[in-house]
């Protein structure tokens, strides 16, 4: 999730597991029963519902906590994700594709980031 900048793998996996355990119930982080906007992006803009927070604490991610790389990513959050999401793609576009710094940042960084976010969120809203 680093280049997609959707939080740490540990947080993303926990939310994903909660979603599949409690899909379309009040404990689902992006419950489609609350409407298209909420399931697409609104769930990130609102306070976490009490039921989601309670169920999130019960979902085990201990299998992932033993992975040293994932614990490193978690410790370096948010800087690790920001570097991989914006600095790395910008550098690739500048040095390998010959883009200007502004074009590289806007296309390989910002536009790509927005596109990937909406594509990911569409799974929560359009597909449900």
Number of C-alpha atoms within 10 A of each C-alpha: 16 19 20 19 20 18 19 22 18 18 15 13 17 18 19 17 17 23 21 11 14 16 18 17 16 16 21 26 27 30 23 22 14 14 12 17 13 19 24 22 17 14 18 12 8 9 9 14 13 11 13 20 15 12 17 20 11 10 14 13 14 9 7 15 13 10 10 10 12 15 16 12 19 19 12 12 15 15 13 18 21 17 15 17 22 22 16 16 19 25 18 15 19 18 12 9 10 12 17 13 13 12 15 23 22 15 15 22 23 17 13 17 19 12 12 16 16 14 13 14 16 16 12 21 19 12 8 13
